[in-house]
């Protein structure tokens, strides 16, 4: 991931609220930020990110080449998912 892409991702991240709905300004801004990042850094590389929850860290990923995503998984599950990308 390029330094520019990392910087853009830091800029759009907003605090998450469990009770946020899609029409709240923070959610709308977050979706706009995600769209801008995708537009400026469009690539075929798998995008990976994490989120801290009350149960620990969970992993998310998106594969733009196959238009597939995985969410709320362990690191081991994510590794298996990524390896499956190359064994199709």
Backbone torsions as a table, in degrees:
resi	resn	phi	psi	omega
1	UNK	NA	133.1	-177.6
2	UNK	-74.2	159.4	178.6
3	UNK	-62.7	-36.1	179.0
4	UNK	-65.3	-41.4	179.7
5	UNK	-65.7	-41.5	177.8
6	UNK	-60.6	-42.8	179.7
7	UNK	-62.8	-44.5	179.0
8	UNK	-61.7	-40.4	-180.0
9	UNK	-65.3	-37.2	177.2
10	UNK	-64.5	-36.6	-177.2
11	UNK	-66.8	-36.3	-175.1
12	UNK	-85.5	-19.9	-175.5
13	UNK	-65.0	126.4	177.6
14	UNK	-121.2	156.5	177.4
15	UNK	-58.6	137.6	179.8
16	UNK	-94.0	140.0	174.6
17	UNK	-120.1	137.6	-178.3
18	UNK	-64.5	-30.5	-176.2
19	UNK	-96.4	11.0	-179.4
20	UNK	-69.2	139.7	174.9
21	UNK	-113.8	170.0	-170.7
22	UNK	-64.4	-19.0	-177.5
23	UNK	-93.7	-5.3	179.8
24	UNK	-70.0	145.9	-177.8
25	UNK	-55.4	-40.2	-178.3
26	UNK	-64.6	-37.7	179.3
27	UNK	-69.5	-42.2	178.8
28	UNK	-62.7	-44.5	179.0
29	UNK	-63.9	-39.5	179.8
30	UNK	-63.8	-43.5	178.9
31	UNK	-64.6	-38.3	177.2
32	UNK	-63.9	-42.5	178.7
33	UNK	-61.3	-43.4	178.2
34	UNK	-62.0	-41.3	179.1
35	UNK	-64.4	-41.7	178.5
36	UNK	-63.7	-42.9	178.8
37	UNK	-61.3	-45.4	179.9
38	UNK	-62.3	-40.6	-179.7
39	UNK	-63.2	-46.2	-175.2
40	UNK	-81.1	-20.2	-177.0
41	UNK	-123.0	25.1	-176.6
42	UNK	-50.9	124.3	-176.9
43	UNK	-152.8	165.9	177.7
44	UNK	-94.7	5.3	179.7
45	UNK	-76.5	148.2	175.4
46	UNK	-67.6	133.8	177.0
47	UNK	-100.7	132.1	-176.9
48	UNK	-129.3	138.4	175.5
49	UNK	-149.6	165.3	-178.6
50	UNK	-126.3	165.1	175.5
51	UNK	-144.7	135.6	175.6
52	UNK	-84.4	130.4	176.8
53	UNK	-123.4	176.7	178.3
54	UNK	-64.8	-20.4	179.8
55	UNK	-97.5	1.8	-179.3
56	UNK	117.6	-166.3	-176.9
57	UNK	-80.2	134.2	172.5
58	UNK	-120.2	153.8	-173.6
59	UNK	-113.0	149.1	178.5
60	UNK	-134.7	152.6	175.4
61	UNK	-155.3	154.1	175.8
62	UNK	-136.8	131.3	178.0
63	UNK	-109.3	99.9	-177.3
64	UNK	-67.2	-25.8	-179.2
65	UNK	-67.5	-39.0	-179.8
66	UNK	-103.1	-4.2	-176.2
67	UNK	53.1	49.4	178.1
68	UNK	-122.2	151.2	176.8
69	UNK	-140.3	159.5	176.7
70	UNK	-140.1	144.6	-177.1
71	UNK	-146.7	155.6	176.9
72	UNK	54.7	49.4	-179.1
73	UNK	-121.6	167.1	176.8
74	UNK	-78.2	167.6	178.7
75	UNK	-62.4	-39.8	178.8
76	UNK	-63.7	-42.2	178.1
77	UNK	-63.4	-38.2	178.6
78	UNK	-64.8	-42.6	178.4
79	UNK	-59.7	-43.3	178.9
80	UNK	-62.0	-42.5	179.6
81	UNK	-61.9	-44.1	-179.7
82	UNK	-66.5	-43.4	179.1
83	UNK	-61.1	-35.3	178.0
84	UNK	-63.8	-24.4	178.2
85	UNK	-62.5	-32.3	-175.7
86	UNK	-95.9	-3.4	-177.2
87	UNK	-113.2	25.4	-178.6
88	UNK	-90.6	NA	NA
